[in-house]
Amino acid sequence: MIRTEHFLEDAESWLRTALAQLRRQYPVTDSHTQECRQAWNRMLCEADLIALTWPREYGGRELSTATLIAFHELCARLHAPQPINSIAHAILAPTLLRFGTPAQKAQFLPGIRQGSEIWCQGYSEPQTGSDLSSVRTRAKPDVAGWRVSGRKIWTTQAHLAKWCFALVRTDPDSQAHRGLSFMLIDMQAEGVRVEPIRQMTGEADYNEVLFDATPVPEGRILGEAGEGWRIAMAAAEYERGIYFMPRVVQLEDELRQLTGALAQASLAQAELAVQEHRVRELADMCQVIRWRVDRVLRQVAAGHTPGIDGAMLKLLWSETRQRIWEQRVELLGEAAILGPQADAPYAGAASVLREFLWSRAETIVAGTSEIQRNIVGERLLGLPKDRGQHA
């Protein structure tokens, strides 16, 4: 068995060399681009540093969860980009390994590992937002399987994706979370249309996806029909467990950047005192988040699901990140609207504005703050459900 410390020593040596090579073509500011992330996915795959915990029969290395967590933290500290198929690795792959049939695993896991078949997540809908229990996209039985009709929105990477894992309603008479199925849909199939959504940053990573009687063959439901809610909840636990560590490291790094920006700011003494107090509050919150993620990761390593802790972690992280970037923009003042060609001392102002704009979405994507508060209130504090919620 590979010892974690030995693995990490070798991995760090490789990462430093590989990242230096990658940065010659893609600087850190390009880490979010499709080209950079695809290149990095290929490099990780060639080095056998992807799918670390998967069974060997599917291209994995069968390493421990603790080793995977430590590797993700190392990648985050070295500012490695996310692989192009990070959605599939974080959410679908562990769910597929747990609930999938041998045929489904054999068909889909190789493409996920190699990054040759990109996946997107079809959960949110225009009329229901993050309320997944109110999904309206329907699948009707067909001679060869199913026909899916409906709309999904805020679908990241749909314009790049070969496949979509989606929650659809296979029982038309069901209500709330009953009658939902976790379906694997070919994005090149008949009746699929992808409409990009232009963001405030000028990018279009999000999309609306429309299904018009899209055929889905038999064998493309994960688990059994009607089990979609249970499977989607299990998938969410993976997303907020192991794969949350890079976000925490990112948050701590962004706090250090904020502290450095404040040290260089020219402020009146009274204003400086206010800004320093806000930074101390953010530092305290980052420590709370670090403790919380350590707790979640201990649960995951022991084979337990994070449950309420996952909701609390997502809530604290997203709102703290917003506060950090709000303060960065405040310190820049009018310079925050300068473009990427700005000279010193305002070089980098455009990237600050981009991260600020992105942070506005953090309290919406992957479950709004309102939903996370409801989960904590109802399941931890025992508060009554919202009147508008379904039974």
C-alpha positions in Angstrom: 0.0 0.0 0.0 1.3 3.5 -0.9 1.9 5.6 2.2 0.3 9.0 1.9 3.4 11.0 2.8 5.5 9.2 0.1 2.8 9.7 -2.5 2.5 13.4 -1.7 6.3 13.9 -1.9 6.3 12.4 -5.4 3.1 14.2 -6.4 4.4 17.6 -5.3 7.7 17.1 -7.3 5.7 16.2 -10.4 3.1 19.0 -9.9 5.8 21.7 -9.6 7.5 20.6 -12.8 4.3 20.1 -14.7 2.8 23.4 -13.6 5.9 25.3 -14.7 5.5 23.7 -18.1 1.8 24.5 -18.2 2.3 28.1 -17.2 4.6 28.7 -20.2 1.6 28.4 -22.4 -1.2 29.3 -19.9 -0.5 31.9 -17.2 -2.4 31.7 -13.9 -4.9 34.2 -15.1 -5.9 31.7 -17.8 -6.5 28.9 -15.3 -10.3 29.1 -15.8 -10.2 28.7 -19.6 -11.3 25.6 -21.4 -8.0 25.1 -23.2 -5.9 25.3 -20.0 -8.2 22.9 -18.1 -8.2 20.4 -20.9 -4.4 20.5 -21.1 -4.2 20.0 -17.4 -6.6 17.1 -17.5 -4.5 15.4 -20.1 -1.3 15.9 -18.0 -2.9 14.5 -14.9 -4.2 11.5 -16.8 -0.8 10.7 -18.4 0.8 11.0 -14.9 -1.8 8.7 -13.4 -2.8 11.4 -10.9 -6.5 11.4 -11.6 -9.2 9.1 -10.3 -7.0 8.2 -7.4 -9.6 6.4 -5.3 -11.3 4.5 -8.2 -10.9 0.7 -8.6 -8.0 -0.3 -10.8 -10.4 -2.0 -13.3 -11.7 1.5 -14.2 -8.3 3.2 -14.4 -8.0 4.2 -10.7 -5.2 3.6 -8.2 -7.4 2.5 -5.2 -5.7 5.1 -2.9 -7.4 6.1 0.4 -9.8 8.9 0.8 -7.3 10.7 3.1 -4.7 10.6 0.3 -7.2 12.0 -2.2 -8.1 14.9 0.2 -4.4 15.7 0.8 -3.7 15.7 -3.0 -6.5 18.1 -3.6 -5.2 20.4 -0.9 -1.7 20.2 -2.4 -3.1 21.1 -5.9 -5.0 24.1 -4.5 -1.9 25.4 -2.6 0.1 25.2 -5.8 -2.7 27.0 -7.8 -3.3 24.2 -10.1 -6.3 24.6 -12.5 -9.3 22.4 -12.2 -9.4 19.6 -14.7 -11.9 20.1 -17.5 -14.2 17.3 -16.2 -14.2 18.4 -12.5 -18.0 18.3 -12.4 -18.0 14.7 -13.3 -15.1 13.8 -11.0 -16.6 15.6 -8.0 -20.2 14.5 -8.4 -21.0 11.9 -11.0 -18.0 9.5 -10.8 -18.4 8.6 -7.1 -22.2 8.3 -7.6 -21.7 6.1 -10.6 -19.3 3.9 -8.7 -21.9 3.5 -5.9 -25.1 3.2 -7.9 -24.2 2.3 -11.5 -24.4 -1.0 -13.2 -21.2 -2.7 -14.5 -22.2 -1.7 -18.0 -22.7 2.0 -17.0 -19.3 2.1 -15.2 -17.6 0.5 -18.2 -19.2 2.9 -20.6 -18.8 6.2 -18.8 -15.8 6.1 -16.4 -13.0 5.9 -19.0 -14.3 9.1 -20.7 -14.6 10.9 -17.4 -11.1 10.0 -16.4 -9.5 11.0 -19.7 -11.6 14.2 -20.1 -12.6 13.1 -23.6 -16.3 13.1 -22.6 -17.3 16.2 -20.7 -20.4 16.1 -18.4 -22.8 18.8 -17.3 -25.4 18.8 -14.5 -29.1 19.2 -15.3 -30.7 20.1 -12.0 -32.1 23.7 -11.8 -35.0 24.8 -13.9 -36.4 28.2 -14.9 -39.6 27.9 -12.9 -38.2 26.1 -9.9 -34.7 27.4 -9.4 -32.8 25.4 -6.7 -36.0 23.7 -5.5 -35.2 20.3 -7.0 -38.3 18.7 -5.5 -40.4 20.8 -8.0 -38.6 19.5 -11.1 -40.9 19.7 -14.1 -38.8 18.2 -16.8 -40.5 14.9 -17.7 -39.6 11.6 -19.3 -42.3 9.6 -21.0 -41.9 5.8 -21.7 -40.9 5.0 -25.2 -40.5 1.8 -27.2 -36.7 2.1 -26.9 -36.6 3.7 -23.4 -37.7 7.3 -22.7 -38.5 10.7 -24.3 -37.4 13.7 -22.2 -39.0 17.1 -22.6 -38.3 20.2 -20.5 -35.8 22.9 -19.7 -32.7 23.1 -17.4 -31.0 26.4 -16.6 -27.6 27.6 -15.2 -26.1 24.5 -16.7 -22.3 24.9 -16.5 -20.3 23.6 -19.4 -23.4 22.4 -21.3 -21.9 24.0 -24.5 -18.9 21.7 -24.1 -20.6 18.6 -22.8 -21.1 15.3 -24.4 -23.3 14.0 -21.6 -25.7 15.4 -19.0 -26.7 13.8 -15.7 -30.2 15.2 -14.9 -33.1 14.9 -12.5 -36.3 14.2 -14.5 -39.8 13.3 -13.5 -40.6 9.8 -14.7 -43.9 9.5 -12.8 -46.3 12.2 -14.0 -48.6 11.7 -11.1 -45.9 12.1 -8.4 -45.3 15.2 -6.3 -42.3 16.8 -4.7 -39.2 14.5 -4.7 -41.2 11.3 -5.4 -41.1 10.0 -8.9 -37.8 11.6 -9.9 -35.1 9.7 -11.7 -31.4 10.3 -12.2 -31.0 10.1 -15.9 -27.8 10.1 -18.2 -28.6 12.0 -21.4 -26.6 12.3 -24.6 -26.2 16.0 -25.4 -25.8 15.2 -29.1 -29.1 13.4 -29.2 -32.1 14.5 -31.2 -34.1 17.3 -29.6 -31.3 18.9 -27.5 -30.7 22.6 -27.8 -28.2 24.6 -25.8 -28.6 28.4 -25.4 -25.6 30.3 -23.8 -26.3 32.8 -21.0 -24.1 35.8 -21.0 -22.7 36.7 -17.6 -21.7 40.0 -16.0 -18.1 39.0 -16.6 -18.7 38.8 -20.3 -18.2 35.0 -20.3 -20.9 32.4 -21.0 -20.1 29.4 -18.9 -23.8 28.9 -18.0 -26.4 27.7 -20.4 -30.1 26.9 -20.8 -30.7 23.4 -22.1 -33.9 22.5 -23.8 -35.1 18.9 -24.3 -37.8 18.3 -26.9 -38.8 14.6 -26.9 -35.1 13.7 -26.6 -34.6 9.9 -26.8 -32.9 8.2 -23.8 -32.4 4.5 -24.3 -33.0 1.9 -21.6 -30.0 1.5 -19.3 -29.5 5.3 -18.9 -31.2 5.7 -15.5 -28.8 5.5 -12.6 -30.3 3.2 -9.9 -34.0 2.5 -10.3 -36.7 4.8 -11.8 -38.1 6.9 -9.0 -34.8 6.8 -6.9 -33.5 10.0 -8.4 -33.9 12.1 -5.2 -31.9 9.7 -3.1 -29.2 9.4 -5.6 -29.0 13.2 -6.2 -28.7 13.8 -2.4 -25.9 11.3 -2.3 -24.2 13.1 -5.2 -24.4 16.4 -3.3 -22.7 14.9 -0.3 -19.7 14.0 -2.5 -19.6 17.6 -3.9 -19.6 19.1 -0.4 -17.2 16.6 1.1 -13.9 15.6 -0.5 -14.0 18.1 -3.3 -14.6 21.1 -1.1 -11.1 21.2 0.2 -9.7 23.2 -2.8 -12.3 25.9 -2.2 -11.2 26.3 1.4 -7.6 26.6 0.4 -8.6 29.1 -2.2 -10.5 31.1 0.4 -7.5 31.3 2.7 -5.3 32.4 -0.2 -7.9 35.1 -1.1 -7.9 36.4 2.5 -4.1 36.7 2.3 -4.4 38.7 -0.9 -6.9 41.0 0.8 -4.5 41.5 3.8 -1.7 42.4 1.4 -4.0 44.8 -0.5 -5.0 46.5 2.7 -1.3 46.9 3.7 -0.6 48.8 0.5 -3.8 51.0 0.6 -3.5 54.7 1.4 -6.4 55.2 3.9 -7.2 57.6 6.7 -6.5 56.2 10.2 -10.2 55.9 11.0 -11.0 54.1 7.7 -8.0 51.9 8.1 -9.2 50.8 11.5 -12.6 49.8 10.1 -11.0 47.9 7.2 -8.6 46.0 9.6 -11.5 45.1 11.8 -13.4 43.6 8.9 -10.3 41.6 7.9 -10.0 40.2 11.4 -13.7 39.1 11.3 -13.1 37.4 7.9 -10.0 35.7 9.3 -12.0 34.3 12.2 -14.7 33.1 9.8 -12.0 31.4 7.6 -10.8 29.6 10.7 -14.3 28.4 11.5 -14.7 27.2 7.9 -11.4 25.3 8.1 -12.5 23.6 11.4 -15.8 22.8 9.7 -14.3 21.3 6.6 -11.9 19.2 8.7 -14.9 17.8 10.5 -16.6 17.0 7.3 -13.5 15.3 5.8 -13.1 13.2 9.0 -16.7 12.1 8.5 -16.1 11.2 4.8 -12.9 9.4 5.6 -14.8 7.3 8.1 -17.4 6.4 5.5 -20.1 8.7 6.8 -22.0 11.4 4.8 -21.6 15.1 5.9 -25.3 15.7 6.1 -26.0 19.1 7.8 -22.4 19.9 8.0 -22.2 20.0 4.2 -25.0 22.6 4.1 -23.4 24.7 6.8 -20.1 24.6 5.0 -21.5 25.7 1.7 -23.4 28.6 3.4 -20.4 29.9 5.3 -17.9 29.5 2.5 -20.1 31.3 -0.2 -21.0 34.2 2.0 -17.5 34.7 3.3 -16.1 34.7 -0.2 -18.5 37.4 -1.2 -17.4 39.6 1.7 -13.7 39.1 0.8 -14.2 40.3 -2.7 -16.5 43.1 -1.7 -13.7 44.5 0.4 -11.2 44.0 -2.3 -13.3 46.1 -4.7 -13.9 48.8 -2.0 -10.1 49.1 -1.5 -9.6 49.6 -5.3 -12.4 52.2 -5.5 -12.9 53.6 -9.0 -9.9 51.6 -10.2 -11.9 48.4 -10.0 -13.5 49.2 -13.4 -10.1 49.4 -15.2 -9.4 46.9 -17.9 -6.8 44.2 -18.1 -4.2 46.5 -19.6 -4.1 48.9 -16.6 -0.6 49.9 -15.4 0.8 49.7 -11.9 -0.4 50.2 -9.2 -3.7 49.0 -10.7 -2.5 46.0 -12.7 -4.7 43.1 -11.9 -7.8 45.3 -11.2 -9.7 43.5 -13.9 -9.2 40.1 -12.3 -10.4 41.6 -8.9 -13.6 42.8 -10.6 -14.0 39.4 -12.3 -13.8 37.5 -9.0 -16.1 40.0 -7.3 -18.7 39.4 -10.0 -18.3 35.6 -9.8 -18.6 35.7 -6.1 -22.1 37.1 -6.4 -23.2 33.8 -7.9 -21.7 31.7 -5.1 -24.8 32.1 -2.8 -27.0 30.9 -5.6 -25.3 28.0 -7.4 -25.4 24.5 -5.9 -28.2 25.5 -3.6 -29.0 29.1 -2.5 -28.2 30.4 0.9 -31.9 30.5 1.7 -32.1 26.8 1.0 -29.0 26.0 3.1 -30.5 28.0 6.0 -33.8 26.0 5.6 -31.8 22.8 5.7 -29.9 23.8 8.9 -33.0 25.2 10.5 -35.3 22.2 9.9 -32.8 19.4 10.3 -30.5 20.7 13.0 -32.7 23.2 14.9 -36.0 21.4 14.4 -37.8 24.5 13.1 -41.0 24.1 11.1 -40.9 23.8 7.4 -41.7 26.8 5.1 -45.4 27.0 4.5 -44.7 26.9 0.7 -42.8 23.6 0.9 -44.3 20.4 -0.3 -44.9 17.6 2.2 
